[in-house]
Amino acid sequence: MKYFTLLIILLFTMGSIEIVDFNKNSNIEKWIIIDDVVMGGRSSGSFRIDPDGNGAFEGSVSLENNGGFSSVRYQLGKLQIDGNTRVILRIKGDGKRYQFRIKANSSDSFSYIYSFATTGEWEQVEIPLGEMYPSFRGRRLSQPNFSNNYIEELAFLIGNKKEETFKLLIDKIELK
């Protein structure tokens, strides 16, 4: 009987990979802000751990000087997907749309993108890896959706073609 119980536990936990689980002591020095200032824009984002131990990506998006986006990126090294097909985000947004982005190779110029709306409440967002499409500078590329065996970088981006303040709280990111 105890072997059967162990098998059930293994089946439910097998394959799930925790990428990030923020807490008050999380080290965020590898989380890098990249705003449109790299192209002359005036948007401003920041990333910190909030008092409750969540990752907090917040700031303002400006359309001045052809700007319009803010992002935060995290380089993982080479994270094997191991047959997982979905990214699960536990987040609390502000009612705005965001993009979740991944790169199979951090040196790639393009990212695979999935857009999602937030509700203003804590929620779980399930992202099918196979639905993440390749894009470069806002243009969809004519190549296949994500199908790699590993991820080296992940990012969140806001760029809704309007001036706005934003705040996205991130509790957890995992592969399932």
C-alpha positions in Angstrom: 0.0 0.0 0.0 2.8 2.5 0.8 4.3 1.9 -2.6 1.0 2.7 -4.3 0.8 6.0 -2.2 4.4 6.9 -3.2 3.5 6.2 -6.9 0.5 8.5 -6.7 2.6 11.3 -5.1 5.3 10.9 -7.8 2.7 11.1 -10.6 1.3 14.3 -9.2 4.6 16.0 -8.6 6.6 14.5 -11.5 7.4 16.9 -14.3 6.4 20.1 -12.5 9.3 22.5 -12.5 9.4 25.5 -10.2 11.1 28.3 -12.0 10.5 31.1 -9.5 8.7 31.2 -6.1 9.2 34.7 -4.7 9.5 35.4 -1.0 10.8 38.2 1.2 14.3 36.9 1.0 14.4 36.4 -2.8 17.5 37.5 -4.6 16.4 39.6 -7.6 19.7 40.9 -8.9 19.3 38.8 -12.1 16.0 40.5 -12.9 16.9 43.3 -15.3 14.6 46.2 -16.4 14.7 47.0 -20.1 12.6 50.0 -21.1 12.1 51.9 -24.4 14.9 54.2 -23.2 17.3 51.9 -25.2 15.6 53.4 -28.3 15.2 57.0 -27.0 11.9 56.5 -25.2 10.9 57.8 -21.8 9.1 54.8 -20.1 10.3 53.8 -16.6 10.0 50.4 -14.9 11.3 49.0 -11.7 11.4 45.6 -10.1 11.5 44.9 -6.4 10.3 42.5 -3.7 7.2 44.0 -2.1 6.5 43.8 1.7 4.4 40.5 1.2 7.3 38.8 -0.6 6.1 39.1 -4.2 8.0 40.3 -7.2 6.7 43.7 -8.1 7.1 45.0 -11.7 5.8 48.5 -11.8 6.3 51.9 -13.4 4.9 54.1 -16.2 4.8 53.7 -20.0 5.4 56.9 -22.1 4.8 57.3 -25.8 7.3 60.2 -26.0 10.2 59.9 -28.5 8.6 56.8 -30.1 8.5 55.0 -26.8 5.9 52.7 -25.5 7.1 49.7 -23.5 8.7 48.5 -20.2 10.0 45.0 -19.5 11.7 43.0 -16.9 13.9 40.0 -17.9 15.4 37.0 -16.1 18.1 34.8 -17.5 17.7 31.2 -16.2 20.7 29.5 -17.7 19.5 26.5 -19.7 16.3 25.2 -18.1 15.2 21.8 -19.5 11.5 21.6 -20.2 11.4 17.8 -19.6 8.1 17.2 -21.4 6.2 20.0 -19.7 3.7 21.8 -22.0 2.6 24.8 -20.0 3.9 27.8 -18.0 1.8 28.6 -14.9 1.9 32.1 -13.6 0.4 33.1 -10.2 0.1 36.8 -10.5 -1.9 39.9 -9.5 -2.2 42.5 -12.2 -3.9 45.9 -12.4 -6.5 45.1 -15.1 -4.1 45.8 -17.9 -2.7 43.5 -20.7 0.8 42.1 -20.4 3.0 39.8 -22.4 4.9 36.8 -21.1 8.0 36.2 -23.2 10.5 33.4 -23.4 13.7 32.8 -25.3 15.1 29.4 -26.0 18.5 31.0 -26.5 19.2 34.2 -24.6 21.3 35.4 -27.6 18.2 35.2 -30.0 17.1 38.6 -31.2 13.4 37.5 -31.1 11.2 36.2 -28.3 8.2 33.8 -28.1 5.2 35.8 -26.8 1.9 35.1 -25.1 -0.4 38.1 -24.2 -2.8 38.0 -21.3 -5.2 40.3 -19.5 -5.2 40.7 -15.8 -8.3 41.1 -13.5 -6.9 43.1 -10.6 -7.2 40.0 -8.4 -4.8 37.1 -7.7 -5.1 34.6 -10.5 -3.4 31.7 -12.2 -2.6 32.2 -15.9 -1.9 29.0 -17.9 0.2 29.5 -21.0 0.5 26.7 -23.5 4.1 26.7 -24.7 3.0 25.7 -28.2 0.8 28.8 -28.5 3.8 31.2 -27.9 4.6 32.8 -31.2 7.9 34.3 -32.3 8.1 38.1 -32.5 10.8 40.7 -33.1 10.2 44.4 -32.2 6.4 44.0 -32.2 6.3 42.1 -35.5 5.2 38.5 -35.7 7.7 36.3 -37.5 6.8 33.7 -40.1 8.4 30.8 -38.3 6.9 28.1 -36.1 5.6 28.6 -32.5 7.8 27.6 -29.6 8.8 23.9 -29.7 12.3 23.8 -28.0 13.4 21.5 -25.2 14.7 24.3 -23.0 14.3 28.0 -22.0 17.1 30.4 -21.2 15.2 33.6 -20.6 11.8 34.8 -19.5 10.3 38.3 -19.4 7.2 40.3 -18.7 6.4 43.3 -20.9 3.8 46.0 -21.0 3.3 48.0 -24.2 -0.4 48.7 -24.9 0.2 51.7 -27.3 -0.9 54.2 -24.6 0.5 56.1 -21.7 -0.2 54.4 -18.5 1.1 53.4 -15.1 1.3 49.7 -14.3 1.9 47.2 -11.5 2.2 43.5 -11.8 2.8 41.3 -8.8 4.4 37.9 -9.4 4.2 35.2 -6.8 5.2 32.1 -8.7 6.2 30.8 -12.2 6.4 27.1 -12.9 6.4 24.6 -15.8 3.7 21.8 -15.9 
